[in-house]
Amino acid sequence: MTLKDIKEFLDAEVICGEKYLDIEIKFAGGSDMMSDVLAFGQPGLLLLTGLSNSQSVRTADIIEAKAIIYVRGKKPDDIGIALAKEKDIPLLSTQHMMYTACGILYNKGLPGVSKN
C-alpha cells in the first residue's frame, strides 16, 4: 500500500514530504521508545510514534524508515521537521491513538515488523 493510502486510512495530515506519498509501505511498527525501534526496526519501516521531538527523526534515519506518523495529534518541533526534510523522511500526523492507528493499518492488510 502507498503512503497516500495510509494517509487516507488514518485521516492524517502531511507535515512534510508530500512528494513522497506514492512510496510503497510494506510493514509498520509503533513505539514511543526509540530504544525499541532501534532494536526491532528494519529498513523500510513505517514508524508510528507519539514521541514528537527530533530524536524520532534521528532514529528513523538510523533504521532507514520510510516515514513517520505521529499519533494523538502530535507534531514535531521545527528542528525535527528540518531534519526530516534534510533526510527525505515524510512526516504525517493523525488524531488516532497509537493502538487505534496500528489496528486500522493492520485491518487494511499492512503487516507489522517481522524477523522472519
C-alpha positions as CSV (number, residue, x, y, z in Angstrom):
1,M,0.0,0.0,0.0
2,T,1.2,3.5,-0.6
3,L,1.8,6.3,2.0
4,K,-1.1,8.1,0.3
5,D,-3.4,5.1,1.2
6,I,-2.2,5.2,4.7
7,K,-2.8,9.0,5.0
8,E,-6.4,8.4,3.9
9,F,-7.0,5.4,6.2
10,L,-5.8,7.4,9.2
11,D,-7.2,10.8,8.1
12,A,-3.7,12.1,8.6
13,E,-2.2,15.5,7.8
14,V,1.1,15.7,5.9
15,I,3.6,17.8,7.9
16,C,6.4,17.5,5.3
17,G,7.3,15.2,2.4
18,E,4.1,15.4,0.3
19,K,6.1,14.4,-2.7
20,Y,6.7,11.0,-1.2
21,L,3.1,10.0,-0.8
22,D,3.4,7.5,-3.7
23,I,6.1,5.4,-1.9
24,E,5.2,1.8,-1.1
25,I,4.9,0.8,2.5
26,K,5.2,-2.9,3.2
27,F,5.2,-3.1,7.1
28,A,4.8,-0.9,10.1
29,G,5.7,-0.7,13.8
30,G,4.6,1.5,16.7
31,S,6.6,2.6,19.7
32,D,7.3,5.7,21.8
33,M,10.5,4.1,23.0
34,M,13.2,4.8,20.4
35,S,15.4,2.1,22.0
36,D,12.8,-0.5,21.0
37,V,12.7,1.0,17.5
38,L,16.5,0.7,17.2
39,A,16.3,-2.9,18.5
40,F,13.4,-4.1,16.3
41,G,13.1,-1.7,13.5
42,Q,14.1,-2.6,10.0
43,P,14.8,-0.7,6.8
44,G,11.5,0.3,5.1
45,L,9.5,0.6,8.3
46,L,6.6,2.9,8.7
47,L,7.1,4.2,12.2
48,L,4.1,5.2,14.3
49,T,5.0,7.1,17.4
50,G,3.9,9.8,19.9
51,L,7.5,10.9,20.5
52,S,7.4,14.2,18.7
53,N,11.0,15.5,19.1
54,S,13.9,15.3,16.7
55,Q,15.0,12.0,18.3
56,S,12.2,10.2,16.5
57,V,13.5,11.5,13.2
58,R,17.1,10.7,14.0
59,T,16.0,7.1,15.0
60,A,14.0,6.8,11.8
61,D,17.1,7.8,9.8
62,I,19.3,5.3,11.5
63,I,17.0,2.3,10.8
64,E,16.2,3.7,7.3
65,A,12.5,4.0,8.0
66,K,10.3,5.1,5.1
67,A,8.1,7.6,7.0
68,I,6.9,8.6,10.4
69,I,3.3,9.0,11.5
70,Y,2.8,10.9,14.8
71,V,-0.2,9.7,16.7
72,R,-2.5,11.6,19.2
73,G,-2.3,14.7,17.0
74,K,1.3,15.2,17.9
75,K,3.7,17.1,15.6
76,P,7.4,17.5,15.8
77,D,9.2,20.8,16.5
78,D,10.9,22.9,13.8
79,I,14.2,21.1,14.4
80,G,12.5,17.7,13.8
81,I,10.8,19.0,10.6
82,A,14.0,20.5,9.3
83,L,15.9,17.2,9.9
84,A,13.1,15.2,8.2
85,K,13.3,17.4,5.2
86,E,17.1,17.1,5.1
87,K,16.9,13.3,5.4
88,D,13.9,12.9,3.0
89,I,11.7,11.4,5.6
90,P,8.0,12.2,5.2
91,L,6.1,13.2,8.4
92,L,2.4,12.8,9.0
93,S,0.1,13.3,12.0
94,T,-3.1,11.6,12.9
95,Q,-5.5,12.2,15.7
96,H,-5.8,8.5,16.4
97,M,-4.3,6.9,19.4
98,M,-1.4,4.5,18.6
99,Y,-3.4,1.4,19.3
100,T,-6.2,2.5,17.0
101,A,-3.9,3.7,14.2
102,C,-2.0,0.4,14.3
103,G,-5.2,-1.6,14.3
104,I,-6.6,0.3,11.3
105,L,-3.5,-0.3,9.3
106,Y,-3.4,-4.0,10.3
107,N,-7.0,-4.4,9.3
108,K,-6.3,-2.8,6.0
109,G,-3.6,-5.5,5.4
110,L,-0.4,-3.8,6.5
111,P,1.7,-6.3,8.5
112,G,3.9,-5.5,11.4
113,V,7.6,-5.9,11.6
114,S,8.7,-9.5,11.2
115,K,12.1,-11.0,12.0
116,N,11.4,-13.9,9.5
